[in-house]
Amino acid sequence: MKKLKLGNSSLEVGEISLGCMRMHAVSKEDARNVIENAMEEGIDLFDHADIYGGGKSEEAFADAIDMNPSIREKMILQTKCGIRKGFFDFSKEHILESVDNSLKRLKTDYIDILLLHRPDALVEPEEVAEAFTKLKESGKVCHFGISNQNPMQIELLKKYVKQDLIINQLQFSLMHTPMIDAGVNVNMQNDPATVRDGSLIEYSRLNDMTIQAWSPFQYGMIKGPFVGNEQFPEVNEKLQELAEEKGVTDSAIAIAWILRHPAKIQPVVGTMTPQRLSDIAKASQVELTREEWYELYRTAGNELP
């Protein structure tokens, strides 16, 4: 699998990562199989969050592989914090407590990357800065980032936080493209021209921040998968056509579409099926032409001005 560099850090990882949200729902043997298969395919970044399975997904991950130092050093562990029942919380106290709990569940001494999950409207960036510094100096967290935040929210944090923010995790797929639509429809009087996110793709490229695409097979606000969905015949027909032409699956083409963007976006795939993960991993070897990329974009229901 091809590698990509995360932000301006020294971390180089497989360009596709594995999301572990559903790991608590599978058996220990199945969890171990999918983790081992991921690493064999070159997928070495594993994405967690304190809320996934109420913490049980982190526990299931560590138990599945009998976490130990020799295994730990071969992978990049990323987790997120900030979502609580009914509210969001970026307080210093919660960030520190959440990390300590994740360390226990993952049976490790350090987290490679900590992301702040959904934006906290009551964020006090000075507290975030204090928490990050304490976590960095103690060796509990090596790198930091955010999730679902716009450029001005990021700039507010950067005013106080000493550490680089290397990742922004955002919903993005062939059927969820507001980050693309606004840039294509500049100066147009149509709905896609509306800039809803503050030009996140351009901001990320200018600031050397890696975008991680969550739900890369979903349409709408996690309404369901679009691949193989009869509601979207045109895009699926094109996905299948390209899949047959390039000798991969339609899911691999959907991921290759994300990888083709020069922003070097890292998809976070959440399958717990080893064979499906292997099929998806082949996207790293697929080269879509500019014409193919735009044709997929159009068949997904987007009109070019």
C-alpha positions as CSV (number, residue, x, y, z in Angstrom):
1,M,0.0,0.0,0.0
2,K,1.1,3.5,-0.8
3,K,2.1,5.7,2.2
4,L,1.1,9.2,3.1
5,K,2.6,11.7,5.5
6,L,0.2,13.0,8.2
7,G,0.2,16.7,8.3
8,N,3.7,18.2,8.9
9,S,4.6,15.4,11.3
10,S,7.1,12.7,10.8
11,L,4.4,10.0,10.7
12,E,4.1,8.0,7.5
13,V,1.2,5.6,7.3
14,G,-0.8,3.6,4.8
15,E,-3.0,5.8,2.8
16,I,-6.1,3.9,4.0
17,S,-6.9,3.5,7.7
18,L,-9.2,1.2,9.6
19,G,-12.0,2.6,11.7
20,C,-12.8,0.5,14.8
21,M,-16.2,1.8,15.8
22,R,-17.9,-1.5,15.3
23,M,-15.2,-3.7,16.8
24,H,-17.1,-4.3,20.0
25,A,-19.9,-6.0,18.0
26,V,-17.7,-8.8,16.6
27,S,-16.1,-11.8,18.3
28,K,-12.5,-11.7,19.5
29,E,-11.5,-14.1,16.7
30,D,-13.1,-11.9,14.1
31,A,-11.6,-8.8,15.5
32,R,-8.1,-10.3,15.5
33,N,-8.5,-11.5,11.9
34,V,-9.5,-8.1,10.7
35,I,-6.7,-6.3,12.5
36,E,-4.1,-8.8,11.3
37,N,-5.4,-8.7,7.8
38,A,-5.3,-4.9,7.9
39,M,-1.6,-4.9,8.8
40,E,-0.9,-7.5,6.1
41,E,-2.5,-5.1,3.6
42,G,-0.3,-2.2,4.8
43,I,-3.1,-0.5,6.9
44,D,-1.4,0.5,10.1
45,L,-3.4,3.4,11.4
46,F,-6.4,2.3,13.6
47,D,-9.0,4.9,14.4
48,H,-10.8,4.8,17.8
49,A,-13.0,7.1,19.9
50,D,-13.9,6.9,23.6
51,I,-17.6,6.7,22.7
52,Y,-17.3,3.8,20.2
53,G,-19.3,1.0,21.9
54,G,-19.1,3.1,25.1
55,G,-15.4,2.3,25.3
56,K,-15.9,-1.4,24.5
57,S,-14.4,-1.1,21.0
58,E,-11.0,0.1,22.4
59,E,-11.1,-2.8,24.9
60,A,-12.1,-5.3,22.1
61,F,-9.2,-4.1,20.0
62,A,-6.6,-4.6,22.7
63,D,-8.0,-8.0,23.8
64,A,-8.2,-9.3,20.2
65,I,-4.4,-9.0,19.6
66,D,-3.3,-9.5,23.2
67,M,-1.7,-6.1,23.1
68,N,2.0,-6.1,24.0
69,P,5.0,-3.8,23.2
70,S,6.1,-5.8,20.1
71,I,2.7,-5.5,18.5
72,R,2.1,-1.9,19.7
73,E,5.2,-0.6,17.9
74,K,3.9,-1.8,14.5
75,M,0.8,0.3,14.6
76,I,-0.4,3.9,14.9
77,L,-3.3,4.2,17.4
78,Q,-5.6,7.2,17.1
79,T,-8.5,8.0,19.4
80,K,-10.9,10.8,19.9
81,C,-12.6,12.5,22.8
82,G,-15.2,15.3,23.5
83,I,-18.6,13.7,22.8
84,R,-20.6,13.0,26.0
85,K,-24.2,12.0,26.5
86,G,-26.2,15.1,25.4
87,F,-23.3,17.5,25.1
88,F,-19.8,18.1,23.9
89,D,-16.9,18.7,26.3
90,F,-13.4,20.1,25.5
91,S,-12.6,20.9,29.1
92,K,-9.1,20.2,30.4
93,E,-10.6,17.8,33.0
94,H,-12.5,15.7,30.5
95,I,-9.7,15.5,27.9
96,L,-7.2,14.3,30.5
97,E,-9.7,11.8,32.0
98,S,-10.7,10.5,28.6
99,V,-7.1,9.9,27.5
100,D,-6.3,8.0,30.7
101,N,-9.4,5.8,30.2
102,S,-8.4,5.1,26.6
103,L,-4.9,4.2,27.6
104,K,-6.3,1.6,30.0
105,R,-8.7,0.2,27.5
106,L,-6.1,0.0,24.8
107,K,-3.5,-1.5,27.2
108,T,-0.8,0.9,26.0
109,D,1.3,3.7,27.5
110,Y,0.7,6.2,24.8
111,I,-1.6,7.3,22.1
112,D,0.0,8.3,18.7
113,I,-2.8,10.8,17.8
114,L,-5.5,12.4,19.8
115,L,-8.4,14.1,18.0
116,L,-11.0,16.4,19.5
117,H,-14.3,15.0,18.3
118,R,-17.4,17.2,17.5
119,P,-16.8,21.0,18.2
120,D,-17.6,22.1,21.7
121,A,-19.6,25.5,21.5
122,L,-18.3,26.2,25.0
123,V,-14.7,25.5,24.2
124,E,-12.1,27.4,26.2
125,P,-9.0,27.0,24.1
126,E,-6.7,27.9,27.0
127,E,-7.9,24.7,28.7
128,V,-7.4,22.6,25.6
129,A,-3.8,24.0,25.4
130,E,-3.1,23.1,29.0
131,A,-4.4,19.6,28.5
132,F,-2.4,19.1,25.3
133,T,0.8,20.3,26.9
134,K,0.3,18.0,29.9
135,L,-0.4,15.0,27.7
136,K,2.6,15.8,25.4
137,E,5.0,16.3,28.3
138,S,3.9,13.2,30.1
139,G,4.4,11.1,26.9
140,K,0.7,10.0,26.9
141,V,0.0,11.6,23.5
142,C,2.4,12.1,20.6
143,H,0.4,14.1,18.1
144,F,-2.9,16.1,18.1
145,G,-5.7,17.0,15.7
146,I,-9.4,17.7,15.5
147,S,-12.5,16.3,13.8
148,N,-15.4,18.1,12.2
149,Q,-14.0,21.6,12.7
150,N,-14.0,24.6,10.3
151,P,-11.0,26.8,9.6
152,M,-11.9,29.5,12.1
153,Q,-12.5,27.0,14.9
154,I,-9.1,25.6,14.1
155,E,-7.5,29.0,14.1
156,L,-8.9,29.7,17.5
157,L,-7.3,26.6,18.9
158,K,-4.0,27.3,17.1
159,K,-3.8,30.7,18.9
160,Y,-3.3,28.9,22.2
161,V,-2.2,25.3,21.5
162,K,1.5,24.9,21.1
163,Q,1.4,21.6,19.3
164,D,0.7,21.2,15.6
165,L,-2.8,20.1,14.6
166,I,-2.0,17.5,12.0
167,I,-5.4,16.0,11.1
168,N,-9.0,17.1,10.6
169,Q,-11.4,14.2,10.3
170,L,-14.5,15.0,8.2
171,Q,-17.4,13.3,6.5
172,F,-16.5,12.8,2.8
173,S,-17.5,10.4,0.1
174,L,-18.4,10.3,-3.5
175,M,-22.0,10.9,-2.4
176,H,-21.2,13.5,0.2
177,T,-19.1,16.3,-1.4
178,P,-19.9,19.7,0.0
179,M,-16.2,20.4,0.3
180,I,-15.8,19.8,-3.4
181,D,-19.1,21.3,-4.6
182,A,-18.5,24.9,-3.4
183,G,-15.1,25.1,-5.1
184,V,-16.5,23.8,-8.4
185,N,-19.4,26.3,-8.4
186,V,-17.6,29.5,-7.5
187,N,-19.7,32.6,-8.3
188,M,-22.7,30.6,-9.2
189,Q,-26.2,31.3,-7.9
190,N,-27.1,27.7,-7.0
191,D,-27.1,25.7,-3.8
192,P,-23.8,23.8,-4.4
193,A,-22.1,27.2,-4.5
194,T,-22.8,27.8,-0.9
195,V,-19.6,27.6,1.2
196,R,-20.7,25.7,4.3
197,D,-17.3,24.8,5.8
198,G,-15.0,27.7,5.2
199,S,-13.1,26.2,2.3
200,L,-11.8,23.3,4.3
201,I,-10.0,21.5,1.5
202,E,-8.0,24.6,0.5
203,Y,-7.4,25.5,4.1
204,S,-6.1,22.1,4.9
205,R,-3.7,22.1,1.9
206,L,-2.4,25.5,2.7
207,N,-1.8,24.5,6.3
208,D,-0.4,21.0,5.8
209,M,-3.3,19.4,7.6
210,T,-4.4,15.9,6.6
211,I,-8.1,15.3,6.0
212,Q,-9.3,11.9,7.1
213,A,-12.6,10.9,5.4
214,W,-15.1,9.2,7.7
215,S,-18.0,7.3,6.3
216,P,-16.5,7.1,2.8
217,F,-19.3,4.7,1.6
218,Q,-22.2,6.7,3.1
219,Y,-24.6,9.2,1.5
220,G,-26.2,12.1,3.3
221,M,-25.8,12.3,7.1
222,I,-25.0,8.6,7.5
223,K,-28.2,7.6,5.8
224,G,-26.7,4.3,4.5
225,P,-24.2,3.0,1.9
226,F,-24.5,4.2,-1.7
227,V,-22.4,1.4,-3.2
228,G,-24.8,-1.2,-4.5
229,N,-27.8,0.9,-3.5
230,E,-30.5,0.7,-6.1
231,Q,-31.5,4.3,-5.2
232,F,-28.4,5.5,-7.1
233,P,-28.3,3.5,-10.4
234,E,-26.2,5.9,-12.4
235,V,-23.2,6.2,-10.0
236,N,-23.3,2.4,-9.3
237,E,-23.3,1.6,-13.0
238,K,-20.2,3.7,-13.4
239,L,-18.5,2.3,-10.3
240,Q,-19.1,-1.2,-11.6
241,E,-17.9,-0.3,-15.1
242,L,-14.6,1.0,-13.8
243,A,-14.3,-1.8,-11.3
244,E,-14.5,-4.4,-14.1
245,E,-12.1,-2.4,-16.2
246,K,-9.4,-2.1,-13.5
247,G,-9.9,-5.5,-11.9
248,V,-11.1,-4.4,-8.5
249,T,-14.4,-4.0,-6.6
250,D,-16.9,-1.1,-6.8
251,S,-16.0,-0.3,-3.2
252,A,-12.3,0.0,-4.2
253,I,-13.2,2.5,-7.0
254,A,-15.2,4.6,-4.5
255,I,-12.1,4.8,-2.3
256,A,-9.8,5.4,-5.3
257,W,-12.0,8.4,-6.1
258,I,-11.1,9.9,-2.7
259,L,-7.4,9.0,-3.0
260,R,-7.2,10.7,-6.4
261,H,-7.7,14.1,-4.9
262,P,-4.4,16.0,-4.6
263,A,-5.2,17.0,-1.0
264,K,-4.0,13.4,-0.1
265,I,-7.1,12.6,1.9
266,Q,-7.0,9.4,4.0
267,P,-10.2,7.3,4.0
268,V,-11.2,5.7,7.3
269,V,-13.0,2.5,6.4
270,G,-15.0,0.6,9.0
271,T,-15.5,-2.9,7.7
272,M,-15.0,-5.8,10.1
273,T,-14.8,-8.3,7.2
274,P,-11.2,-9.2,6.2
275,Q,-12.0,-10.1,2.6
276,R,-13.9,-6.8,2.1
277,L,-11.0,-4.9,3.6
278,S,-8.5,-6.6,1.3
279,D,-10.7,-5.7,-1.7
280,I,-10.9,-2.1,-0.5
281,A,-7.1,-2.0,0.0
282,K,-6.6,-2.5,-3.7
283,A,-7.8,1.0,-4.2
284,S,-4.2,2.1,-3.3
285,Q,-3.1,0.7,-6.6
286,V,-5.8,2.2,-8.8
287,E,-5.1,5.3,-10.8
288,L,-8.2,7.2,-11.9
289,T,-7.8,9.7,-14.7
290,R,-9.1,13.2,-14.5
291,E,-11.8,12.3,-16.9
292,E,-12.8,9.2,-14.8
293,W,-12.8,11.2,-11.6
294,Y,-15.1,13.9,-13.0
295,E,-17.4,11.3,-14.6
296,L,-17.9,9.6,-11.2
297,Y,-18.6,13.0,-9.7
298,R,-21.2,13.8,-12.3
299,T,-22.9,10.4,-12.1
300,A,-23.2,11.0,-8.3
301,G,-25.7,13.7,-9.2
302,N,-23.4,16.8,-9.5
303,E,-23.7,19.2,-12.4
304,L,-20.7,21.2,-13.6
305,P,-21.4,24.9,-14.2
